[in-house]
Amino acid sequence: MAKAPVLTPRADDFPRWYQDLVGKAELADNGPVRGTMVVRPYGYGLWERMQQEVDARIKAAGAQNAYFPLFIPQSYLTKEAEHVEGFAPELAVVTHGGGKELEEPVVVRPTSETIVNDYFSKWVRSYRDLPLLINQWANVVRWELRPRVFLRTTEFLWQEGHTAHATYEDARDYAARIHQEVYADFLENVLAMDVVPGRKTVRERFAGAVNTLTLEGMMGDGKALQLATSHELGQNFAKAFGTRYLSKDGREEYVWQTSWGSTTRMVGALVMTHGDDDGLRVPPRLAPVQVVVVAVKGDDAVLDTVRGIGDRLRAAGIRVHVDDRTDTPFGRRVVDWELKGVPVRVEVGPRDVDNGTAVLVRRVRGSKEPTPVGALSEILPTVLEEDQALLLAQSRERRRDRTVEVTTVEEAAEAARTGWARIAWDTLGVEGEARLAEQGVTVRCLVAADGSVPASDDQPGTVAVVARAY
């Protein structure tokens, strides 16, 4: 009898394959409360690397990290009508604490625009206090009706940025800077994901925003996933909370604001973008472990060799792990490392020691070849960069191959069964968008004819990118 596959094949059942991989690669488990998740060490290691890379880019853009409370007075959310209406179905509200009914219910943080503005209104006094650029790493709660680990969970981890500016132009430009220099740069150059930058339609933009910039990625099954967003809030929250400043000419003005965020959803995106039937494939620039050196047998000479290789690769600046657990069968360990998607395995057995070689296994390409041990430190940095580039190229090729140009709503809905469609926005319009929504298809973003982000919804030549989405 044929041996059963470790994972459900993607072509047979993509959602089941995803669940299999998340569990068997030890990324996460479902939590005890519906919609929650327990992130396991390997999955959290991926998130930590994402945090490090995103945080460095946020700080390079001038923002500083802070922290705001998890509990928000319910009255805060009612101050911005569109905001509370948008989040009302997802709120978790606490009515009792310390054995008593609270005088005012508190909301478990769904996002922090309201509480941040309460403090911005105290901190901002004059134009000299601007721009005020704040970011926080935190958890949020949005009561999810259709949960899926990493992609949609009741509680998830994220970063949320909040800024206040003296002018509309400064706020607009900063939102665009975060969109491009933080999120797009990270997603393409670290996660090796091809993304389409664009502008959300009025129907799809963030509740309380005047404009939402998004980055959309195509997953392995052709569906879209929103990966990160950057919002222009205008003066909506400033007026609701009285966030004003004294201008250079002595006038009181409302600030202009932005907010922006990325979440643990990116871990799920990593799985669905780069995973294959053998497991995850982690981009080398992201990987917590770039190279695992595996001892085939518990021979003293083999163990000495693998540990020596590990030391030399570590000294060369490579993130390396030495697997010398020879009490666990070699085949089982290989399957585990394949599932986890470590970019490179260096396998060493007794015969390899005699020959002064090791077997170099590249997870992304699926290749395997003997390599002189003394050459590993020199060639592996190039190997890792080649495989990083290959993952991005494969992601880009998938999106291009599965995106079609259409001219009618019917053609767009049909194309969205297997991939994405592009249709002129002045052809589709809000009526066509509503018709697509009835079929579970959404406008993921609006893009300009040249691929840039349009300055407005009605910019001539604007194209709507439509798809089914997670």
DRENDO-1510 file (C-alpha; in Angstrom, 1 decimal, always signed):
<recs>
REC; n; res; u; v; w
REC; 1; MET; +0.0; +0.0; +0.0 .
REC; 2; ALA; +1.1; +3.5; -0.8 .
REC; 3; LYS; +2.2; +5.5; +2.2 .
REC; 4; ALA; -0.3; +8.2; +3.2 .
REC; 5; PRO; +1.0; +11.8; +2.7 .
REC; 6; VAL; +2.0; +13.8; +5.8 .
REC; 7; LEU; -0.2; +16.6; +4.7 .
REC; 8; THR; -3.5; +16.7; +2.7 .
REC; 9; PRO; -2.4; +17.6; -0.8 .
REC; 10; ARG; -3.1; +21.3; -1.6 .
REC; 11; ALA; -4.9; +20.4; -4.9 .
REC; 12; ASP; -7.3; +18.1; -3.0 .
REC; 13; ASP; -8.4; +20.4; -0.2 .
REC; 14; PHE; -6.5; +23.7; +0.3 .
REC; 15; PRO; -8.1; +24.7; +3.6 .
REC; 16; ARG; -7.4; +21.2; +5.1 .
REC; 17; TRP; -3.8; +21.4; +3.9 .
REC; 18; TYR; -3.5; +24.7; +5.6 .
REC; 19; GLN; -4.8; +23.4; +8.9 .
REC; 20; ASP; -2.6; +20.3; +8.6 .
REC; 21; LEU; +0.5; +22.3; +8.1 .
REC; 22; VAL; -0.2; +24.8; +10.9 .
REC; 23; GLY; -0.6; +21.9; +13.3 .
REC; 24; LYS; +2.2; +19.5; +12.1 .
REC; 25; ALA; +4.8; +22.2; +11.6 .
REC; 26; GLU; +4.0; +23.2; +15.2 .
REC; 27; LEU; +3.0; +26.8; +14.4 .
REC; 28; ALA; -0.1; +27.0; +16.5 .
REC; 29; ASP; -3.1; +25.2; +18.1 .
REC; 30; ASN; -6.7; +26.3; +18.6 .
REC; 31; GLY; -7.3; +28.0; +22.0 .
REC; 32; PRO; -9.9; +26.9; +24.5 .
REC; 33; VAL; -12.2; +29.8; +23.7 .
REC; 34; ARG; -13.6; +29.6; +20.1 .
REC; 35; GLY; -11.6; +31.8; +17.8 .
REC; 36; THR; -8.5; +32.0; +20.0 .
REC; 37; MET; -5.1; +30.5; +19.3 .
REC; 38; VAL; -2.1; +29.3; +21.1 .
REC; 39; VAL; +1.0; +30.3; +19.2 .
REC; 40; ARG; +3.7; +27.6; +19.6 .
REC; 41; PRO; +7.4; +28.4; +19.9 .
REC; 42; TYR; +8.3; +27.8; +16.2 .
REC; 43; GLY; +5.3; +29.9; +15.1 .
REC; 44; TYR; +6.1; +32.6; +17.6 .
REC; 45; GLY; +9.8; +32.6; +16.4 .
REC; 46; LEU; +8.5; +33.5; +12.9 .
REC; 47; TRP; +6.4; +36.3; +14.5 .
REC; 48; GLU; +9.4; +37.6; +16.5 .
REC; 49; ARG; +11.4; +37.8; +13.3 .
REC; 50; MET; +8.6; +39.7; +11.6 .
REC; 51; GLN; +8.4; +42.0; +14.6 .
REC; 52; GLN; +12.1; +42.8; +14.5 .
REC; 53; GLU; +12.0; +43.6; +10.8 .
REC; 54; VAL; +8.8; +45.7; +10.9 .
REC; 55; ASP; +9.8; +47.5; +14.1 .
REC; 56; ALA; +13.2; +48.5; +12.6 .
REC; 57; ARG; +11.4; +50.0; +9.6 .
REC; 58; ILE; +8.9; +51.8; +11.8 .
REC; 59; LYS; +11.6; +53.4; +13.8 .
REC; 60; ALA; +13.5; +54.4; +10.7 .
REC; 61; ALA; +10.3; +56.3; +9.7 .
REC; 62; GLY; +10.6; +58.2; +12.9 .
REC; 63; ALA; +7.9; +56.6; +15.1 .
REC; 64; GLN; +8.5; +55.6; +18.7 .
REC; 65; ASN; +6.9; +52.7; +20.6 .
REC; 66; ALA; +4.5; +53.2; +23.5 .
REC; 67; TYR; +1.7; +51.3; +25.1 .
REC; 68; PHE; -2.0; +52.1; +25.8 .
REC; 69; PRO; -4.5; +50.2; +28.0 .
REC; 70; LEU; -6.3; +47.0; +26.9 .
REC; 71; PHE; -9.6; +48.3; +28.4 .
REC; 72; ILE; -11.3; +51.3; +26.8 .
REC; 73; PRO; -14.3; +53.1; +28.2 .
REC; 74; GLN; -17.3; +52.3; +26.0 .
REC; 75; SER; -18.2; +56.0; +25.8 .
REC; 76; TYR; -14.9; +56.6; +23.9 .
REC; 77; LEU; -16.0; +54.5; +20.9 .
REC; 78; THR; -19.3; +56.4; +20.6 .
REC; 79; LYS; -17.6; +59.7; +20.0 .
REC; 80; GLU; -16.8; +58.8; +16.3 .
REC; 81; ALA; -20.0; +57.5; +14.8 .
REC; 82; GLU; -18.6; +55.7; +11.7 .
REC; 83; HIS; -15.9; +54.1; +13.8 .
REC; 84; VAL; -18.3; +52.6; +16.4 .
REC; 85; GLU; -20.7; +51.5; +13.7 .
REC; 86; GLY; -17.9; +49.7; +11.9 .
REC; 87; PHE; -16.7; +47.8; +15.0 .
REC; 88; ALA; -19.9; +47.3; +16.9 .
REC; 89; PRO; -20.5; +43.7; +15.7 .
REC; 90; GLU; -17.0; +42.7; +16.8 .
REC; 91; LEU; -16.8; +44.2; +20.2 .
REC; 92; ALA; -16.2; +42.3; +23.4 .
REC; 93; VAL; -17.6; +44.3; +26.3 .
REC; 94; VAL; -16.9; +43.9; +30.0 .
REC; 95; THR; -19.8; +44.8; +32.3 .
REC; 96; HIS; -18.5; +43.3; +35.6 .
REC; 97; GLY; -15.2; +43.4; +37.5 .
REC; 98; GLY; -14.1; +42.6; +41.0 .
REC; 99; GLY; -17.5; +41.0; +41.7 .
REC; 100; LYS; -19.5; +44.2; +40.9 .
REC; 101; GLU; -21.2; +45.7; +38.0 .
REC; 102; LEU; -19.1; +48.4; +36.5 .
REC; 103; GLU; -20.4; +52.0; +36.5 .
REC; 104; GLU; -19.5; +52.2; +32.8 .
REC; 105; PRO; -18.9; +49.1; +30.6 .
REC; 106; VAL; -15.4; +48.8; +29.1 .
REC; 107; VAL; -14.5; +47.5; +25.7 .
REC; 108; VAL; -11.6; +45.1; +25.2 .
REC; 109; ARG; -9.3; +46.9; +22.7 .
REC; 110; PRO; -10.5; +46.2; +19.1 .
REC; 111; THR; -8.1; +49.0; +17.9 .
REC; 112; SER; -6.8; +52.1; +19.7 .
REC; 113; GLU; -7.8; +55.2; +17.7 .
REC; 114; THR; -10.2; +56.4; +20.4 .
REC; 115; ILE; -8.0; +56.0; +23.5 .
REC; 116; VAL; -4.9; +57.3; +21.7 .
REC; 117; ASN; -6.8; +60.4; +20.7 .
REC; 118; ASP; -7.9; +61.0; +24.3 .
REC; 119; TYR; -4.2; +61.2; +25.2 .
REC; 120; PHE; -3.1; +63.0; +22.0 .
REC; 121; SER; -5.6; +65.8; +23.0 .
REC; 122; LYS; -3.7; +66.2; +26.3 .
REC; 123; TRP; -0.2; +65.9; +24.8 .
REC; 124; VAL; -0.5; +68.2; +21.7 .
REC; 125; ARG; -0.5; +71.9; +22.5 .
REC; 126; SER; +1.3; +73.7; +19.7 .
REC; 127; TYR; +2.8; +73.1; +16.3 .
REC; 128; ARG; +6.1; +72.3; +18.0 .
REC; 129; ASP; +4.6; +69.1; +19.4 .
REC; 130; LEU; +3.9; +67.9; +15.8 .
REC; 131; PRO; +4.3; +65.5; +14.1 .
REC; 132; LEU; +3.5; +63.1; +17.0 .
REC; 133; LEU; +4.5; +59.6; +15.8 .
REC; 134; ILE; +3.5; +56.6; +18.0 .
REC; 135; ASN; +3.4; +52.9; +17.5 .
REC; 136; GLN; +2.5; +50.1; +19.9 .
REC; 137; TRP; +2.9; +46.3; +19.8 .
REC; 138; ALA; -0.1; +44.7; +21.5 .
REC; 139; ASN; -3.0; +42.3; +21.3 .
REC; 140; VAL; -6.5; +43.1; +20.2 .
REC; 141; VAL; -9.9; +41.4; +20.4 .
REC; 142; ARG; -12.5; +41.3; +17.6 .
REC; 143; TRP; -15.2; +38.7; +18.1 .
REC; 144; GLU; -14.8; +36.6; +15.0 .
REC; 145; LEU; -17.7; +34.5; +13.6 .
REC; 146; ARG; -15.7; +32.5; +11.1 .
REC; 147; PRO; -12.3; +31.9; +12.8 .
REC; 148; ARG; -9.2; +30.4; +11.1 .
REC; 149; VAL; -5.9; +30.2; +12.9 .
REC; 150; PHE; -3.6; +33.2; +12.1 .
REC; 151; LEU; -6.0; +34.5; +9.4 .
REC; 152; ARG; -9.0; +35.4; +11.4 .
REC; 153; THR; -9.0; +35.0; +15.2 .
REC; 154; THR; -10.9; +36.6; +18.0 .
REC; 155; GLU; -7.6; +37.7; +19.7 .
REC; 156; PHE; -4.5; +38.4; +17.6 .
REC; 157; LEU; -1.2; +40.1; +17.9 .
REC; 158; TRP; -0.3; +43.2; +15.9 .
REC; 159; GLN; +1.4; +46.6; +15.8 .
REC; 160; GLU; -0.7; +49.7; +15.4 .
REC; 161; GLY; +0.7; +53.1; +14.6 .
REC; 162; HIS; -1.0; +56.4; +15.4 .
REC; 163; THR; +0.2; +59.8; +14.3 .
REC; 164; ALA; -0.9; +63.5; +14.5 .
REC; 165; HIS; +0.3; +66.1; +11.9 .
REC; 166; ALA; -0.1; +69.8; +11.4 .
REC; 167; THR; -1.4; +69.6; +7.8 .
REC; 168; TYR; -3.4; +67.3; +5.6 .
REC; 169; GLU; -0.4; +66.9; +3.2 .
REC; 170; ASP; +2.0; +65.8; +6.0 .
REC; 171; ALA; -0.5; +63.2; +7.2 .
REC; 172; ARG; -1.2; +62.0; +3.7 .
REC; 173; ASP; +2.5; +61.7; +2.9 .
REC; 174; TYR; +3.3; +59.9; +6.1 .
REC; 175; ALA; +0.5; +57.3; +5.6 .
REC; 176; ALA; +2.0; +56.7; +2.1 .
REC; 177; ARG; +5.5; +56.4; +3.5 .
REC; 178; ILE; +4.5; +53.7; +6.0 .
REC; 179; HIS; +2.6; +51.9; +3.2 .
REC; 180; GLN; +5.7; +51.8; +1.0 .
REC; 181; GLU; +8.8; +52.0; +3.2 .
REC; 182; VAL; +7.6; +49.8; +6.1 .
REC; 183; TYR; +5.0; +47.4; +4.7 .
REC; 184; ALA; +5.7; +47.0; +1.0 .
REC; 185; ASP; +9.4; +46.8; +1.6 .
REC; 186; PHE; +9.1; +44.2; +4.4 .
REC; 187; LEU; +6.6; +42.0; +2.5 .
REC; 188; GLU; +8.6; +41.9; -0.7 .
REC; 189; ASN; +12.1; +42.0; +0.6 .
REC; 190; VAL; +11.8; +39.8; +3.7 .
REC; 191; LEU; +8.6; +37.7; +3.3 .
REC; 192; ALA; +9.3; +37.4; -0.5 .
REC; 193; MET; +5.6; +38.0; -1.2 .
REC; 194; ASP; +4.5; +39.7; -4.4 .
REC; 195; VAL; +2.0; +42.4; -3.3 .
REC; 196; VAL; -0.3; +44.8; -5.1 .
REC; 197; PRO; -0.4; +48.3; -3.5 .
REC; 198; GLY; -3.6; +50.1; -3.9 .
REC; 199; ARG; -6.4; +52.2; -2.5 .
REC; 200; LYS; -9.5; +50.7; -0.8 .
REC; 201; THR; -12.9; +51.7; -2.1 .
REC; 202; VAL; -15.3; +53.6; +0.2 .
REC; 203; ARG; -17.1; +50.3; +0.8 .
REC; 204; GLU; -13.9; +48.6; +2.0 .
REC; 205; ARG; -12.0; +51.2; +3.8 .
REC; 206; PHE; -11.4; +51.4; +7.5 .
REC; 207; ALA; -14.3; +52.7; +9.7 .
REC; 208; GLY; -13.6; +56.3; +10.4 .
REC; 209; ALA; -10.9; +56.8; +7.7 .
REC; 210; VAL; -11.0; +59.1; +4.7 .
REC; 211; ASN; -8.6; +56.9; +2.8 .
REC; 212; THR; -7.2; +53.4; +3.3 .
REC; 213; LEU; -4.0; +52.2; +1.5 .
REC; 214; THR; -3.6; +48.4; +1.3 .
REC; 215; LEU; -1.2; +45.7; +0.2 .
REC; 216; GLU; -2.9; +42.6; -1.3 .
REC; 217; GLY; -1.3; +39.3; -1.8 .
REC; 218; MET; -2.4; +36.3; -3.8 .
REC; 219; MET; -2.4; +33.0; -1.9 .
REC; 220; GLY; -1.6; +29.6; -3.3 .
REC; 221; ASP; -5.2; +28.9; -4.1 .
REC; 222; GLY; -5.7; +32.2; -6.0 .
REC; 223; LYS; -7.6; +34.0; -3.2 .
REC; 224; ALA; -6.5; +37.4; -1.9 .
REC; 225; LEU; -5.4; +38.3; +1.5 .
REC; 226; GLN; -5.1; +41.8; +2.9 .
REC; 227; LEU; -1.6; +42.0; +4.4 .
REC; 228; ALA; -1.2; +45.5; +5.9 .
REC; 229; THR; -3.1; +48.8; +5.8 .
REC; 230; SER; -2.3; +52.4; +6.3 .
REC; 231; HIS; -5.2; +54.9; +6.9 .
REC; 232; GLU; -5.6; +58.6; +6.5 .
REC; 233; LEU; -8.0; +59.6; +9.3 .
REC; 234; GLY; -8.4; +63.2; +8.2 .
REC; 235; GLN; -9.7; +65.2; +11.2 .
REC; 236; ASN; -12.5; +62.9; +12.1 .
REC; 237; PHE; -11.0; +61.7; +15.4 .
REC; 238; ALA; -9.4; +65.0; +16.1 .
REC; 239; LYS; -12.8; +66.8; +16.1 .
REC; 240; ALA; -14.4; +64.0; +18.1 .
REC; 241; PHE; -11.8; +64.3; +20.9 .
REC; 242; GLY; -10.8; +67.9; +20.6 .
REC; 243; THR; -7.2; +67.2; +19.5 .
REC; 244; ARG; -6.1; +70.8; +18.5 .
REC; 245; TYR; -2.8; +72.7; +18.3 .
REC; 246; LEU; -1.8; +76.3; +18.3 .
REC; 247; SER; -0.4; +77.1; +14.8 .
REC; 248; LYS; +2.6; +79.3; +14.0 .
REC; 249; ASP; +0.3; +82.3; +13.4 .
REC; 250; GLY; -1.5; +81.8; +16.7 .
REC; 251; ARG; -4.7; +80.0; +15.5 .
REC; 252; GLU; -6.2; +76.9; +17.0 .
REC; 253; GLU; -6.3; +74.1; +14.4 .
REC; 254; TYR; -7.4; +70.4; +14.5 .
REC; 255; VAL; -4.6; +67.9; +13.8 .
REC; 256; TRP; -4.6; +65.6; +10.8 .
REC; 257; GLN; -4.1; +61.9; +11.6 .
REC; 258; THR; -3.1; +58.5; +10.4 .
REC; 259; SER; -3.2; +55.0; +11.7 .
REC; 260; TRP; -1.7; +51.8; +10.3 .
REC; 261; GLY; -1.2; +48.2; +11.2 .
REC; 262; SER; +0.0; +44.7; +10.5 .
REC; 263; THR; -0.8; +41.5; +12.3 .
REC; 264; THR; -0.1; +37.8; +13.0 .
REC; 265; ARG; -2.2; +37.2; +9.8 .
REC; 266; MET; +1.2; +37.5; +8.1 .
REC; 267; VAL; +2.2; +34.1; +9.5 .
REC; 268; GLY; -0.8; +32.6; +7.8 .
REC; 269; ALA; +0.0; +34.5; +4.6 .
REC; 270; LEU; +3.5; +33.0; +4.8 .
REC; 271; VAL; +2.1; +29.5; +4.9 .
REC; 272; MET; -0.4; +30.0; +2.1 .
REC; 273; THR; +2.0; +31.9; -0.2 .
REC; 274; HIS; +5.1; +29.7; +0.0 .
REC; 275; GLY; +3.9; +26.3; +1.4 .
REC; 276; ASP; +3.9; +23.2; -0.7 .
REC; 277; ASP; +2.8; +19.6; -0.2 .
REC; 278; ASP; +5.8; +18.9; +2.0 .
REC; 279; GLY; +5.2; +21.8; +4.4 .
REC; 280; LEU; +6.3; +25.4; +4.9 .
REC; 281; ARG; +9.1; +27.1; +2.9 .
REC; 282; VAL; +10.5; +30.0; +4.9 .
REC; 283; PRO; +12.2; +32.9; +3.1 .
REC; 284; PRO; +15.9; +32.9; +4.2 .
REC; 285; ARG; +15.9; +36.6; +5.3 .
REC; 286; LEU; +13.0; +35.8; +7.6 .
REC; 287; ALA; +13.9; +32.4; +8.9 .
REC; 288; PRO; +14.8; +32.1; +12.6 .
REC; 289; VAL; +16.9; +29.1; +11.5 .
REC; 290; GLN; +18.4; +29.6; +8.1 .
REC; 291; VAL; +20.5; +26.4; +8.1 .
REC; 292; VAL; +20.0; +23.2; +10.2 .
REC; 293; VAL; +23.0; +20.9; +10.4 .
REC; 294; VAL; +21.8; +17.3; +10.8 .
REC; 295; ALA; +23.8; +14.4; +12.2 .
REC; 296; VAL; +22.7; +11.3; +10.4 .
REC; 297; LYS; +24.1; +8.9; +13.1 .
REC; 298; GLY; +25.4; +9.2; +16.6 .
REC; 299; ASP; +29.0; +8.5; +15.6 .
REC; 300; ASP; +31.5; +10.6; +17.5 .
REC; 301; ALA; +33.2; +11.8; +14.4 .
REC; 302; VAL; +29.9; +12.8; +12.9 .
REC; 303; LEU; +28.8; +14.7; +16.0 .
REC; 304; ASP; +32.1; +16.5; +16.1 .
REC; 305; THR; +31.8; +17.5; +12.5 .
REC; 306; VAL; +28.2; +18.8; +12.7 .
REC; 307; ARG; +29.0; +20.8; +15.8 .
REC; 308; GLY; +32.1; +22.3; +14.1 .
REC; 309; ILE; +30.1; +23.2; +11.0 .
REC; 310; GLY; +27.5; +24.9; +13.2 .
REC; 311; ASP; +30.2; +27.0; +14.9 .
REC; 312; ARG; +31.8; +28.1; +11.6 .
REC; 313; LEU; +28.4; +29.0; +10.1 .
REC; 314; ARG; +27.4; +30.9; +13.2 .
REC; 315; ALA; +30.7; +32.8; +13.0 .
REC; 316; ALA; +29.9; +33.7; +9.4 .
REC; 317; GLY; +26.6; +35.4; +10.5 .
REC; 318; ILE; +24.2; +32.6; +9.5 .
REC; 319; ARG; +21.4; +31.7; +11.8 .
REC; 320; VAL; +22.1; +28.0; +12.4 .
REC; 321; HIS; +20.8; +25.1; +14.5 .
REC; 322; VAL; +22.6; +21.8; +15.1 .
REC; 323; ASP; +20.4; +18.8; +15.2 .
REC; 324; ASP; +22.3; +16.1; +17.0 .
REC; 325; ARG; +19.3; +14.2; +18.3 .
REC; 326; THR; +20.4; +10.9; +17.0 .
REC; 327; ASP; +18.1; +9.0; +19.4 .
REC; 328; THR; +15.3; +10.2; +17.1 .
REC; 329; PRO; +15.3; +8.5; +13.7 .
REC; 330; PHE; +17.0; +10.5; +10.9 .
REC; 331; GLY; +13.9; +10.1; +8.5 .
REC; 332; ARG; +11.6; +11.5; +11.1 .
REC; 333; ARG; +13.8; +14.5; +11.7 .
REC; 334; VAL; +14.1; +15.2; +8.0 .
REC; 335; VAL; +10.3; +15.2; +7.7 .
REC; 336; ASP; +10.1; +17.7; +10.7 .
REC; 337; TRP; +12.6; +20.1; +9.1 .
REC; 338; GLU; +10.8; +19.8; +5.8 .
REC; 339; LEU; +7.5; +20.7; +7.5 .
REC; 340; LYS; +9.0; +23.7; +9.2 .
REC; 341; GLY; +10.5; +24.9; +6.0 .
REC; 342; VAL; +14.1; +25.7; +7.1 .
REC; 343; PRO; +15.7; +26.9; +3.9 .
REC; 344; VAL; +18.8; +24.7; +4.0 .
REC; 345; ARG; +19.7; +21.4; +5.6 .
REC; 346; VAL; +23.3; +20.2; +5.8 .
REC; 347; GLU; +23.3; +16.5; +6.4 .
REC; 348; VAL; +26.4; +14.6; +7.7 .
REC; 349; GLY; +26.9; +10.9; +8.0 .
REC; 350; PRO; +29.9; +8.6; +8.5 .
REC; 351; ARG; +30.7; +8.4; +4.8 .
REC; 352; ASP; +30.5; +12.2; +4.5 .
REC; 353; VAL; +33.0; +12.6; +7.3 .
REC; 354; ASP; +35.4; +10.2; +5.4 .
REC; 355; ASN; +35.0; +12.2; +2.2 .
REC; 356; GLY; +35.2; +15.7; +3.8 .
REC; 357; THR; +31.8; +16.5; +2.4 .
REC; 358; ALA; +28.2; +17.1; +3.5 .
REC; 359; VAL; +24.9; +16.8; +1.7 .
REC; 360; LEU; +23.4; +20.2; +1.0 .
REC; 361; VAL; +19.6; +20.1; +0.7 .
REC; 362; ARG; +17.8; +23.3; -0.5 .
REC; 363; ARG; +14.2; +23.4; +0.7 .
REC; 364; VAL; +13.0; +26.0; -1.7 .
REC; 365; ARG; +14.5; +24.4; -4.9 .
REC; 366; GLY; +14.2; +20.8; -3.7 .
REC; 367; SER; +17.8; +20.1; -4.7 .
REC; 368; LYS; +20.3; +17.9; -3.0 .
REC; 369; GLU; +24.1; +17.7; -3.7 .
REC; 370; PRO; +27.3; +16.8; -1.9 .
REC; 371; THR; +29.4; +19.8; -1.0 .
REC; 372; PRO; +32.9; +20.1; +0.5 .
REC; 373; VAL; +32.6; +21.0; +4.2 .
REC; 374; GLY; +35.2; +23.7; +3.9 .
REC; 375; ALA; +33.2; +25.5; +1.3 .
REC; 376; LEU; +29.9; +25.8; +3.2 .
REC; 377; SER; +30.7; +29.1; +4.9 .
REC; 378; GLU; +31.5; +30.7; +1.6 .
REC; 379; ILE; +28.7; +29.4; -0.6 .
REC; 380; LEU; +25.7; +29.4; +1.8 .
REC; 381; PRO; +25.2; +33.2; +1.9 .
REC; 382; THR; +24.8; +33.1; -1.9 .
REC; 383; VAL; +22.5; +30.0; -1.7 .
REC; 384; LEU; +20.3; +31.7; +0.8 .
REC; 385; GLU; +20.0; +34.9; -1.3 .
REC; 386; GLU; +19.3; +32.9; -4.5 .
REC; 387; ASP; +16.4; +31.0; -2.8 .
REC; 388; GLN; +15.0; +34.3; -1.3 .
REC; 389; ALA; +14.8; +35.7; -4.8 .
REC; 390; LEU; +13.3; +32.5; -6.2 .
REC; 391; LEU; +10.4; +32.6; -3.7 .
REC; 392; LEU; +9.5; +36.2; -4.7 .
REC; 393; ALA; +9.7; +35.3; -8.4 .
REC; 394; GLN; +7.4; +32.3; -7.9 .
REC; 395; SER; +4.9; +34.5; -5.9 .
REC; 396; ARG; +5.0; +37.1; -8.7 .
REC; 397; GLU; +4.6; +34.6; -11.4 .
REC; 398; ARG; +1.5; +33.0; -9.7 .
REC; 399; ARG; -0.2; +36.4; -9.4 .
REC; 400; ARG; +0.5; +37.3; -13.1 .
REC; 401; ASP; -0.5; +33.9; -14.4 .
REC; 402; ARG; -3.8; +33.9; -12.4 .
REC; 403; THR; -4.9; +37.5; -13.1 .
REC; 404; VAL; -7.1; +38.3; -16.1 .
REC; 405; GLU; -8.3; +41.5; -17.7 .
REC; 406; VAL; -12.2; +41.6; -17.9 .
REC; 407; THR; -14.8; +44.1; -19.1 .
REC; 408; THR; -18.0; +43.0; -17.3 .
REC; 409; VAL; -19.2; +42.2; -13.8 .
REC; 410; GLU; -20.0; +38.6; -15.0 .
REC; 411; GLU; -16.5; +38.0; -16.3 .
REC; 412; ALA; -15.0; +39.4; -13.1 .
REC; 413; ALA; -17.1; +37.0; -10.9 .
REC; 414; GLU; -16.1; +34.1; -13.1 .
REC; 415; ALA; -12.4; +34.9; -13.0 .
REC; 416; ALA; -12.6; +35.2; -9.2 .
REC; 417; ARG; -13.3; +31.5; -9.0 .
REC; 418; THR; -9.7; +30.7; -9.7 .
REC; 419; GLY; -7.8; +33.9; -9.3 .
REC; 420; TRP; -8.0; +37.7; -9.7 .
REC; 421; ALA; -9.6; +40.0; -12.2 .
REC; 422; ARG; -8.8; +43.6; -13.3 .
REC; 423; ILE; -11.6; +45.8; -14.5 .
REC; 424; ALA; -11.9; +49.5; -15.2 .
REC; 425; TRP; -13.3; +51.2; -12.2 .
REC; 426; ASP; -15.5; +53.5; -14.2 .
REC; 427; THR; -17.0; +50.4; -15.8 .
REC; 428; LEU; -17.5; +48.5; -12.5 .
REC; 429; GLY; -18.4; +51.4; -10.2 .
REC; 430; VAL; -20.2; +51.1; -6.8 .
REC; 431; GLU; -23.2; +49.3; -8.4 .
REC; 432; GLY; -21.0; +46.7; -9.9 .
REC; 433; GLU; -19.0; +46.4; -6.6 .
REC; 434; ALA; -22.3; +45.7; -4.8 .
REC; 435; ARG; -23.3; +43.0; -7.4 .
REC; 436; LEU; -19.9; +41.3; -6.9 .
REC; 437; ALA; -20.3; +41.4; -3.1 .
REC; 438; GLU; -23.5; +39.4; -3.4 .
REC; 439; GLN; -21.4; +36.6; -5.0 .
REC; 440; GLY; -18.7; +36.8; -2.3 .
REC; 441; VAL; -16.3; +38.7; -4.5 .
REC; 442; THR; -14.8; +42.0; -3.3 .
REC; 443; VAL; -12.8; +44.9; -4.8 .
REC; 444; ARG; -9.5; +44.3; -3.1 .
REC; 445; CYS; -8.0; +47.7; -4.2 .
REC; 446; LEU; -8.0; +50.4; -6.8 .
REC; 447; VAL; -4.7; +50.9; -8.8 .
REC; 448; ALA; -3.7; +53.4; -11.3 .
REC; 449; ALA; -3.0; +52.4; -14.9 .
REC; 450; ASP; +0.7; +52.4; -14.3 .
REC; 451; GLY; +0.4; +50.2; -11.2 .
REC; 452; SER; +0.8; +53.1; -8.7 .
REC; 453; VAL; -1.7; +54.1; -6.0 .
REC; 454; PRO; -4.3; +56.5; -7.3 .
REC; 455; ALA; -4.6; +59.8; -5.6 .
REC; 456; SER; -8.4; +59.6; -5.6 .
REC; 457; ASP; -11.2; +57.1; -6.3 .
REC; 458; ASP; -12.2; +58.8; -9.5 .
REC; 459; GLN; -8.7; +59.3; -11.0 .
REC; 460; PRO; -8.9; +58.7; -14.7 .
REC; 461; GLY; -7.7; +55.2; -15.8 .
REC; 462; THR; -8.2; +53.7; -12.3 .
REC; 463; VAL; -8.5; +49.9; -12.4 .
REC; 464; ALA; -10.3; +47.7; -9.8 .
REC; 465; VAL; -8.6; +44.5; -8.7 .
REC; 466; VAL; -11.3; +42.0; -7.6 .
REC; 467; ALA; -11.1; +38.6; -6.0 .
REC; 468; ARG; -12.4; +36.3; -3.4 .
REC; 469; ALA; -10.6; +36.8; -0.2 .
REC; 470; TYR; -9.7; +35.4; +3.2 .
</recs>
